[in-house]
Amino acid sequence: MHLAYPAVLAALLFCVGLYGVLARRNAILVLMSVELMLNAVNLNLVAFDVWLRDTLHSGQALTLFTIAIAAAEIGIGLAIVLAVYRNRGTSDIDRLRDTAETDEAETLPETAETATAVTATAVTGAAGTTSAEANESPGKTKKAEATR
């Protein structure tokens, strides 16, 4: 058997898997693409094991370990995808990334300017306006005072 045939097939499988990881937006399709890449590696391991005529068949043994790890990876990956889908309602990777970035922006520590604004709001609240009026824009506050 020529080594070129399985090596070319493995390279094509790996390229298709890599394209799937980079281009897909659905998390389940990304996991399937990772599985394609792992199967390309498994094909190379078996092909080189046969080509080298290894008496211990270490390539095939390593392939079995890779299959076991891939099965565990896909089980955990699907559990994570289902949990995220239940919480967020989508498995679109771009939307999940956008949501994660906005969550990080909301949890940033306060700067001196925001602390001053919070203090000013608290003082305004103590002066007789409600907290809802203090959070409104100045134009709305003037309209609210005019209607009193």
N, C-alpha and C positions, 0 to 999 in steps of 0.2 A: 504494500500500500504506500502511495506517495504521501508525504507529509503536507504537501501544498494544498490538497483538496480540503481536508478538515481545517487547516489554518486559515484559508481564505473564507470558508464558511463561518468560522468563529469570528473573524474580523468583521464580516458583514453583519453578523448577529450583534456584535458589540457596538457597531456603528448605529444600527437601528435602535438599540437600547439607549445609547447616548443621545441620539436625536429625540427619542421619546422623553427622556429625563429633562432635556433642555427646552423642548418646545411645548410639552403638554401642560395643561392647567389643572386638570383633574388629578387629585391625589392618588386615586386608584390606578389610573393609567401610568402615573409615575412609578408606582410600586411594581406594576407589570413590566415596565421598561427596565427597572433594576434587576428583575428576575431574568430578563433576556440577557443582560450583561453577565450575570452570574452563570447562566447556562453556556455562554460563549467561553468563559473561563474553564468551565467543566469540560467542554469539548476539547479545548487545548490540553488540559491535563491528561485526559484519556489518550488523545492522539500522540502526545509525546511519550506517554508510558508505553504504548505499543511500538512506537518508532525506536525507542531506546532499548526495548526488550528487557525491561527491568524485571528481575526475578521476584522481587518483593511486591511488585505492583503498587508502588507508593503513590503513583498518580491516581489510580482508581480508588485507593483508600482515602486520599485527600479529597477526591470528588465526593465520596460519601459524606465526609464531614462537612463539605461545602453545601451539599443538599440539605443536611440536617440544620445547619445554621440558617440557610435561606428559608426553610420552612418556619423556623422560629421567628425570623425577621418579618415574614409576611403575616404571620399570626398577630404579632405585636403591632405591626404597621396598620393592619386592618382594624384592630381594636382602637387604635388612636384615631384613625380616620372616622370611624363610627361615632366615637365620643365627640369629636370636633363637629361632625355633621349634626349631632343631636343638639349641641350647644349653640352653634352659629347658624345652622340651617343651610350650609353650603360646604362643598368640599373643593371649591375653586381656590387654588393656591394663591393667586394674586389678591383675591379679596381677603384671605386670611392674613396675608402679609400686610395689607393696608390696615387691617384691624389691629394687628400687633403694633404697628408704628404709632397709631393714635393712642393706644393704651399706654405706651411708653411716654408719650408727650404729656399725658395727664398725670403721671406719677413722678414727674421731675420735681426736684426740691425747689422750694420757694427762693426767689432772689430777693434782693433788698427792695426792688421796685414793687413786686407783688405784695411783699409784707407791708409796705407803706400804703398801698391801695386798700389792703384789707383793714388796716388801722383806720384809714380815712372813712371807710364804709362803716366801721363800728362806731366812730364818732358821730357820723351823720345819723346813724340809727339811734344813738342816744339823744340826738337833738330833736327828735319827735317824728321822724319819718320811719316807715316800716322798712324791713329788710328788702321787701319786694320793690319798694319805690327806690331804695338806694342802689339796687342793681340795674334799674332801668336807665335808659339814655337820658341826657340832660333835657332834651326836647320833650320827652314824655313826662318828666318830672315837672316841668313848667306848666304843661297842660293840666296835670293832675292838681297842681296848686291853684290854677286859675278856676277850676271847677268847684273848689271848696267854698 
